[in-house]
Amino acid sequence: MRPGLLACLVAACAVARAAAPPPPNILLIVSDDQRPDTIHALGNAVIDTPQLDQLVREGAAFTRAIAANPHCVPSRAEIMTGAPGFANGSPPFGRAIRPEMVLLANVLRRAGYHTGYSGKWMNDGSPRTRGYEETSALFSSGGAAGAPLTLPRAHNGRPVTGYTGWTFKDHDGKPELAKGIGLTGATDRLIADGAIALIRRRASGPFFLHVNFTAPHDPLHLPPGYEHKYDPAAMPLPPNFAAEHPFDHGNAGQRDELLLPVPRVPAEVKAEIAAYYAVISNLDAQVGRLRAALAETGQAENTVVIFTSDHGLALGSHGLMGKQNMYEHTIGVPLLMAGPGIPRGRRWAAQCYLRDLYPTICDFARAPVPPTVEAKSLGPVLAGRTGQLYPELYAYWGRETGLVPTQQMIRTERWKLIRYLHLPREQLFDLAADPDERRDLSAAPEHAATRRELETKLAAWFAAHPSVTASR
């Protein structure tokens, strides 16, 4: 090639790079225990969520996203690794992520992003050992030793059974006891304060800010100003409300299921729903504060905002109260995103996993996806190139060690099969005709062929994803 032509090509490439828009900032907001049916704009006529509604209008909503392992720690590990728990080492509660996994924050750091973290942390290590350069309003266990501890009661007067002894920490890990001990009605406002401080310190990007709120996880403390937001008597029960579950689904008698007595009393469930909605409405206001901070610092137009939750919750559906089940109200999660390059006002029913956020965020950041990632980017759906990423999805949960799931699920566009290995027992639901999963068709002769087909696929998937015990 002639030297003059080479110089022209180099100059042209430099001009193209200069003309390309900078990669966007990325704000990932994750709530805790939020059902997929808790956003007004997506069909809940009772709840008040104006900020999330605005995200729905301004961006895209994925209405069939799921948490493959509906428990806080493993679900968040899947987001950070882009891999199922069988690969990342954290399928059960409290197990460490494998050191060979390439974590999302580290990929973004190598791509030139400043990485920050605010809010709840439950995985092993700490944000600063997991790729996050800066923390603000970190909320995690420990730090209250020696401090006077008075456990508040939940909104219904019941003793608190979660987050006892948790504290906020500063960037250096020093407890900030003035912000309270344990979960309070002010916790999410304080988390938002910390995230806003990080936004204001990063007036120039690109940045990746990961914000994990505690809402609406129990104990439900009514936030200041929201004490009378919803009238318990006016709350509708879930359409699949039941006084009790028809069999031990594998978590009966455990903490989540003891939040209210069995059989479930409608008035008590309604009061719980009213408090749950109040906490979500306060969370919604904090999302608005984060977006306002982006606007105030001139960064709103170049920031992709993603909102989701680590999993849903039963809250009286099917006679259950907690997560740790395979029903739609629990494996389903809200998933919204808005920002540069994202179509406005679109809703997609493409099945996807929470862990698919990893390669999707890499696409936004123009960062390479490591080979340890097993998830798929939502980019082709956002671009209109496909309406389907997965013909079927798989989910799992197991109590105690959790190494071999006692609940296994496969969901296609229409059908869902759940296996309870500890009984053994199965359920089959036609989600097109029965979205609330009230009619178990597993014994129906006319659906025997469908059941066998799903059983075969389910067995094959778990055979290809051996338990952590077998793979270590």
C-alpha positions, -999 to +999 in steps of 0.1 A: +000+000+000+013+035-009+024+056+021+000+084+012-030+060+010-021+045+043-019+079+059-053+088+045-068+056+059-054+063+093-067+098+092-102+086+081-103+061+110-093+088+135-121+110+121-146+081+124-136+075+160-139+111+169-174+113+153-186+082+171-207+091+202-191+082+235-204+050+252-233+057+276-232+058+313-251+028+328-273+030+359-284-005+370-311-003+397-321-036+414-350-038+439-355-068+462-384-092+462-405-071+438-433-090+420-435-084+382-471-071+386-463-041+408-460-013+381-490+008+374-482+013+337-479-025+332-514-032+344-516-027+382-544-002+387-539+000+425-503+008+429-488+043+424-455+042+405-451+074+384-414+071+380-414+035+368-443+044+346-422+071+330-394+045+323-421+023+307-432+052+284-397+063+276-381+030+270-386-008+268-403-033+291-395-070+290-426-086+304-414-123+306-381-119+323-373-143+351-349-149+380-336-184+374-329-190+411-354-170+432-332-161+462-313-129+469-277-141+468-277-166+439-298-143+418-274-114+422-245-137+415-261-145+381-263-108+373-227-102+382-214-133+363-238-138+334-239-175+342-262-199+360-254-209+395-242-243+384-214-225+365-207-195+388-205-215+420-233-197+439-266-216+434-274-217+472-276-190+498-241-178+509-218-198+486-189-180+470-186-171+434-159-191+417-127-171+413-124-179+376-156-160+368-151-127+351-173-102+369-193-075+351-178-046+370-143-057+361-151-060+324-165-025+324-135-011+343-112-026+315-135-009+290-128+025+306-157+028+329-156+041+365-176+016+386-196+025+417-218+007+441-246+017+465-270-002+486-275-038+498-246-063+495-251-100+503-227-119+481-193-130+493-165-105+494-174-069+491-181-045+462-145-033+463-132-069+459-157-075+431-147-048+407-164-017+421-139+012+425-161+033+448-189+027+472-213+050+489-241+041+513-231+005+513-256-015+534-244-049+546-243-073+575-222-066+606-208-034+621-232-030+650-211-048+676-212-030+709-240-006+698-273-006+717-296-028+696-334-023+698-352-044+672-382-025+657-413-044+648-427-046+613-457-026+602-480-053+616-464-055+650-446-088+643-410-093+654-383-085+628-366-116+615-344-101+588-315-076+585-308-075+623-275-060+629-270-046+594-254-012+591-244+013+565-206+016+558-186+043+542-161+038+513-135+025+537-159+000+554-164+021+586-199+016+600-221+047+599-242+040+629-260+074+628-279+060+598-295+033+620-291-004+626-311-029+607-337-021+580-358+010+586-383+031+568-354+054+557-330+028+544-339+032+507-338+070+509-303+067+524-292+043+496-304+068+471-285+096+488-253+076+484-260+068+448-267+105+441-234+115+457-216+091+433-235+106+403-226+141+413-189+132+417-188+117+382-199+147+363-181+132+333-184+096+322-185+069+314-196+054+346-213+022+357-234+027+389-250-004+404-276+004+430-292-023+451-322-012+471-337-032+499-373-025+491-397-042+491-380-070+512-394-077+546-395-064+573-419-039+559-415-006+577-437+021+564-415+050+551-421+085+565-450+100+546-463+067+534-480+055+566-515+059+551-506+056+514-528+025+509-559+013+528-555-023+537-593-029+534-592-017+498-564-039+487-574-067+463-561-101+471-540-118+444-563-137+419-545-169+429-548-163+467-551-194+488-554-200+525-525-225+522-504-243+496-518-278+488-485-295+496-450-289+510-433-271+480-399-275+497-398-244+519-428-249+542-420-239+577-390-217+568-385-180+576-404-164+547-434-187+551-436-178+588-441-141+582-479-147+585-497-177+601-511-206+581-539-207+570-535-173+556-561-147+568-573-124+540-573-093+562-537-100+572-526-105+537-543-073+526-524-054+553-492-069+541-500-059+505-508-024+515-474-020+533-456-037+504-471-013+479-462+017+502-426+006+503-426+002+465-441+036+460-413+051+482-388+031+461-403+046+430-397+081+444-360+072+450-357+061+413-371+096+404-344+112+426-317+092+408-330+103+374-333+139+386-296+138+397-287+126+362-306+155+347-291+181+371-256+170+362-263+170+324-259+132+321-295+121+315-293+120+277-262+098+277-273+073+305-289+039+300-312+033+330-321-003+338-345-012+365-352-048+377-355-069+408-337-100+420-369-120+420-406-117+429-426-128+459-457-149+467-475-125+491-505-147+495-505-162+460-509-200+461-510-198+499-474-188+501-456-157+514-420-159+503-399-165+473-383-200+468-409-212+444-414-216+407-447-197+402-448-167+379-453-142+407-419-152+421-396-162+392-410-132+372-393-099+375-399-063+363-374-054+336-373-019+322-347+001+304-345+035+288-318+056+273-298+062+241-304+035+214-334+020+233-368+022+215-394+042+233-427+028+245-420-008+235-430-040+253-415-073+245-427-108+256-393-123+246-384-148+273-351-139+290-331-143+322-318-117+347-283-129+338-289-117+302-283-082+316-245-089+317-239-092+279-266-066+272-247-041+293-215-051+276-231-043+243-241-008+256-206-003+268-190-017+236-171-041+258-162-077+249-182-105+265-159-130+283-162-167+275-174-175+311-207-158+302-235-182+292-262-155+289-275-138+257-277-101+250-311-085+247-296-063+219-311-083+190-346-079+205-341-042+211-329-038+175-359-056+162-339-084+147-357-112+166-386-116+190-372-147+207-340-155+225-349-188+241-376-213+231-377-223+268-363-211+301-352-231+331-353-223+368-344-240+400-343-237+438-332-259+467-334-255+504-306-262+529-274-268+509-291-260+476-265-279+457-290-302+440-322-282+434-354-298+448-375-276+425-369-276+388-389-257+361-391-254+324-412-227+308-420-224+270-440-197+254-471-214+265-464-242+290-448-246+324-437-278+341-425-278+377-409-309+393-406-313+431-379-338+435-384-342+473-419-355+469-418-365+440-445-345+423-451-324+392-473-295+381-482-286+345-498-252+336-511-238+304-500-202+308-519-190+278-552-201+292-543-200+329-517-172+336-524-173+373-515-210+374-546-222+392-553-254+372-527-282+374-530-303+342-502-328+350-528-356+354-548-347+323-546-375+297-550-350+268-518-333+279-497-364+285-476-359+254-468-323+263-458-333+298-434-361+285-418-336+260-412-311+288-399-338+312-374-349+285-361-313+279-360-306+316-339-337+323-316-330+294-309-294+306-301-305+342-279-333+329-259-306+309-257-285+341-245-308+368-247-298+404-220-278+421-211-308+442-206-329+410-186-302+392-161-293+419 
